[in-house]
């Protein structure tokens, strides 16, 4: 389900009407002593509001002085990037990493003129109040297996299947990351043993493995001889999920894994294939 954005969007409308400053600053979060799930969740709501309104200033209101932004692995001016285009969000889902004080958000927009599947990693300082780094991958027509409508249809099938895992059953973050790494390592080393779960579903652009049966598998083959490097992780033990922003051969890519009992149950990928310039 979409996160509640009405209050933030109302604030957006008021701030856009003001003559200055050119990018309004939202009130700061409460003075948290450390990075918490609640604080990072609230920050992710601000990111979603910024994307919905097409107003990057809502997010840069949280920016630290050393803030950096990349889009499709290229340094860009955030005011001229993906956040400057208002999107109607058919789907969004966020994972939260309190150890690294980071989030990853998956967005799907199926609008006729704004079909997008976007993955964004946001990294904060130790308090969670100041945004230090934002990396976003924006897939659209021309990218690997892109079809936003189909992606949304398949993602919707998984509603409720990425929910919180009971604390007693949660894997350690090292186990979750290792499962994702095994999958990524397989592309360059066919001897790697991947902890496949059953059933398992893989969403790759507009392609989906499985038909809903108890024996559905993600072990349906991968290309060989492809190094996957430059891995940047967001790990959420509560949701059993890790996202890795990587360089897939030479392409910007995101692989997100849901891991249950040490086994991979879901994989979501997006890969930027278009030539990207700064």
SULFEN-V135690 format. One record per residue. SS is DSSP state (H for helix, E for strand, L for the rest). OMEGA is omega in whole degrees, 0 to 359 (* if undefined). Layout:
SS,OMEGA
SS,OMEGA
This chain:
L,180
L,179
L,179
L,185
L,190
H,183
H,180
H,180
H,176
H,177
H,178
H,182
H,180
H,184
H,179
H,180
H,182
L,183
L,181
L,355
L,185
L,177
L,188
L,178
L,177
L,175
L,180
L,172
L,177
L,185
L,181
L,180
L,181
L,181
L,184
L,176
H,182
H,181
H,179
H,175
H,179
H,178
H,178
H,176
H,178
H,177
H,180
H,178
H,179
H,180
H,179
H,182
H,187
L,184
L,182
L,182
H,177
H,179
H,182
H,171
L,179
L,191
E,171
E,180
E,181
E,183
E,175
E,182
E,172
E,176
E,185
L,176
L,178
E,177
E,182
L,170
L,184
H,181
H,181
H,184
L,186
H,182
H,179
H,177
L,179
L,180
L,168
L,187
L,175
L,186
E,166
E,177
E,184
E,171
E,191
E,182
E,181
L,178
L,179
L,184
L,186
E,175
E,168
E,180
E,174
E,181
E,172
E,174
E,183
E,179
L,185
L,182
L,186
L,177
E,183
E,163
E,191
E,170
E,184
E,171
E,177
E,182
E,186
E,173
L,188
L,179
L,184
L,184
L,187
L,182
E,184
E,185
E,174
E,174
E,180
E,174
E,185
E,177
E,180
L,182
L,182
L,178
L,190
L,174
L,187
L,171
L,186
H,181
H,178
H,178
H,179
H,180
H,180
H,179
H,180
H,177
H,186
L,178
L,179
L,183
L,175
L,183
L,180
L,178
L,179
L,188
H,182
H,183
H,183
L,174
L,172
L,183
H,179
H,179
H,180
H,180
H,181
H,178
H,178
H,179
H,179
H,178
H,181
H,179
H,182
H,183
L,181
L,180
L,186
L,182
L,181
L,177
L,181
L,180
L,181
E,171
E,178
E,355
E,177
E,181
E,183
E,178
E,187
E,190
L,177
L,180
E,183
E,176
L,176
L,180
L,179
L,181
L,182
L,182
L,179
L,186
L,170
L,181
L,184
L,177
L,176
L,175
L,179
L,177
L,180
L,177
L,178
E,192
E,174
E,186
E,176
E,192
E,162
E,186
E,180
E,181
L,182
L,179
L,179
L,191
E,171
E,170
E,176
E,166
E,188
E,165
E,184
E,191
L,175
L,188
E,173
E,189
E,171
E,172
E,179
E,184
E,168
E,184
E,179
E,182
L,180
L,183
E,179
E,181
E,179
E,175
E,172
E,180
E,168
E,185
E,179
L,182
L,181
L,171
L,185
L,177
L,180
L,*
